[in-house]
Amino acid sequence: MTLRATSETPKLEILPLQDKQFQPEDKPFGLTCRGSQENPSLFTELRWISPRGEELKTNDKIVVTPDTGRITLHFLSPKQDDTGVYKCTANFQNSEPKSAEVSVTFYKDITWEECKLQQALVKGRSGERITCKVTASPSPSVSWKKNGKNLNDQRYVIENTHISVKGEVTEEDAGNYEVQAEVEYTGNFDFRTIA
């Protein structure tokens, strides 16, 4: 048998390879912890530890799957309450403790409420509004456009949940209105067109 020296320090790594994960709530998500050596079987007693310091075991919210030199943690329907630092621990060659951790943030994705895609402004009426409520966590920044152009605050009262026409509705107010929502923290972007 030939032995080969390796300069790689034995360690655990968590996949996906990012120290911080941002994932939408209610969508399944998985983390895999594995030994970084050529022979992963040298890593034993792999465990996942919760943000509260408890060993994680399979239940109705998560599935923990151990394998030789690796262990997987699947979140079945994660919630924002599941956010925190998750730690993977193991022993290398049955004696040397190793650990790795990852910060996981589960966020509420962009959700559209009270946002009918067909809304009408009545010509000749004052104070008419188009309503579209957007929620997310972290909170989204919301912008409004008409026919692809930013709304003029001289003509419209612009709020996150609606726009109101200043004065009476005229032919000028006809067109397609677009509501855009963006959460910079997560990179999520979405829009709705209201005709």
C-alpha positions in Angstrom: 0.0 0.0 0.0 1.3 3.5 -0.9 0.5 6.4 1.4 0.3 9.8 0.0 0.9 12.9 2.1 -1.6 15.7 1.9 -1.2 19.3 3.0 -4.9 19.8 3.3 -6.0 20.3 6.9 -8.9 18.1 7.7 -12.0 20.2 8.1 -15.8 20.2 7.7 -17.4 22.2 4.9 -21.1 23.1 4.5 -22.7 23.1 1.0 -23.8 25.4 -0.6 -20.4 27.0 0.0 -21.6 30.4 1.5 -21.2 31.5 5.1 -24.6 33.2 4.8 -27.7 31.7 3.1 -30.8 33.7 2.3 -33.8 31.4 1.4 -37.5 32.0 1.0 -39.8 30.6 3.7 -42.1 27.7 2.9 -39.8 26.4 0.1 -37.7 23.2 0.8 -34.0 23.9 1.3 -31.1 21.6 2.2 -27.6 21.9 3.7 -24.9 19.2 3.4 -22.0 19.0 5.8 -19.1 16.8 4.7 -15.5 16.1 5.5 -13.0 17.8 3.1 -10.5 15.0 3.0 -10.1 12.5 0.2 -11.4 9.8 2.6 -14.6 11.2 4.1 -15.1 8.1 6.2 -12.4 9.5 8.6 -15.1 11.9 9.8 -17.5 10.2 12.2 -20.3 11.2 14.6 -21.5 14.0 12.3 -24.3 16.0 13.8 -26.3 19.2 13.1 -26.8 21.6 15.9 -29.7 24.1 16.0 -29.3 27.8 16.7 -30.5 27.0 20.2 -27.7 24.5 20.7 -29.7 21.4 20.4 -28.9 18.4 18.3 -31.2 18.2 15.3 -33.1 15.0 14.6 -35.7 14.2 12.0 -39.2 15.5 12.8 -42.2 17.0 10.9 -40.2 20.1 10.0 -36.8 18.7 9.1 -35.1 15.6 7.8 -31.6 14.7 9.0 -29.8 12.2 6.8 -26.4 10.8 7.9 -24.1 9.1 5.5 -20.5 8.1 5.4 -18.5 11.3 6.0 -21.5 13.6 5.4 -24.8 14.6 6.9 -27.7 16.4 5.2 -30.2 18.7 6.8 -33.4 19.3 4.8 -35.9 22.0 5.8 -39.3 20.8 4.5 -41.3 24.1 5.0 -39.0 26.6 6.8 -40.4 29.7 8.5 -38.7 32.9 9.5 -38.5 31.5 13.1 -36.1 28.9 11.8 -33.5 31.7 11.0 -30.2 31.4 12.8 -26.7 29.9 12.9 -26.6 26.1 12.2 -23.5 24.2 13.2 -22.2 20.9 12.0 -19.9 18.9 14.3 -17.9 15.7 13.8 -14.8 13.8 14.9 -11.9 13.4 12.6 -10.2 10.0 13.0 -12.5 9.3 16.0 -10.7 11.8 18.2 -10.2 15.3 16.8 -13.3 17.5 17.1 -14.2 19.5 14.0 -17.0 22.0 13.3 -18.4 24.4 10.7 -21.3 26.7 10.8 -23.6 28.7 8.4 -26.0 31.5 9.0 -29.4 30.9 7.4 -32.0 33.6 7.0 -35.5 32.5 5.9 -37.4 35.4 4.6 -41.0 36.1 3.6 -41.1 36.3 -0.2 -42.8 39.1 -2.0 -46.6 38.6 -1.7 -49.3 40.5 -3.5 -52.5 41.4 -1.5 -55.6 43.4 -2.6 -54.1 43.7 -6.0 -56.7 43.1 -8.7 -55.1 43.1 -12.2 -58.3 44.8 -13.6 -59.1 48.1 -11.9 -60.8 51.2 -13.3 -60.6 54.9 -12.7 -63.9 56.6 -13.3 -63.6 59.6 -15.6 -64.8 62.8 -13.9 -64.5 61.6 -10.3 -62.1 63.0 -7.8 -59.8 61.0 -5.5 -60.0 57.8 -7.5 -57.4 55.2 -6.5 -55.7 52.1 -7.7 -54.8 49.7 -4.9 -52.1 47.1 -4.7 -50.6 46.0 -1.3 -47.2 44.3 -1.3 -45.7 42.6 1.7 -42.4 40.9 2.3 -39.9 40.5 5.1 -37.6 42.4 5.0 -39.9 45.1 3.8 -39.9 45.8 0.0 -39.3 49.1 -1.6 -42.3 49.8 -3.9 -42.5 52.0 -7.0 -45.4 52.8 -9.4 -45.3 53.5 -13.1 -47.8 54.2 -15.9 -47.2 53.0 -19.4 -43.5 52.3 -18.4 -42.8 55.8 -17.0 -42.5 56.8 -13.3 -45.6 58.4 -12.0 -45.7 62.2 -11.6 -46.3 63.2 -8.0 -47.8 66.4 -9.3 -50.7 64.4 -10.6 -50.8 61.4 -8.2 -50.5 60.8 -4.5 -48.1 57.9 -4.4 -48.2 55.4 -1.5 -46.8 51.9 -1.0 -50.3 50.4 -1.0 -52.0 52.6 -3.6 -52.0 55.6 -5.8 -54.7 58.3 -5.9 -55.4 60.8 -8.7 -55.2 64.4 -7.6 -58.3 66.1 -8.8 -60.7 64.7 -11.4 -59.8 61.6 -13.5 -59.3 62.6 -17.2 -58.4 60.7 -20.4 -54.7 61.3 -19.4 -55.1 58.8 -16.6 -56.0 55.9 -18.9 -53.3 53.3 -19.4 -51.5 50.4 -17.8 -50.2 50.9 -14.2 -47.3 48.9 -13.0 -46.4 48.2 -9.3 -42.8 47.1 -8.7 -41.5 45.6 -5.5 -37.9 44.9 -4.6 -36.2 43.6 -1.5 -32.5 44.6 -1.9 -31.5 42.4 1.1 -32.5 39.2 -0.7 -32.3 40.4 -4.4 -35.9 39.6 -5.0 -37.9 41.6 -7.5 -41.4 41.3 -8.8 -44.1 43.4 -10.5 -47.8 43.5 -11.4 -49.4 45.3 -14.3 -52.9 46.7 -13.6 -55.0 47.5 -16.7 
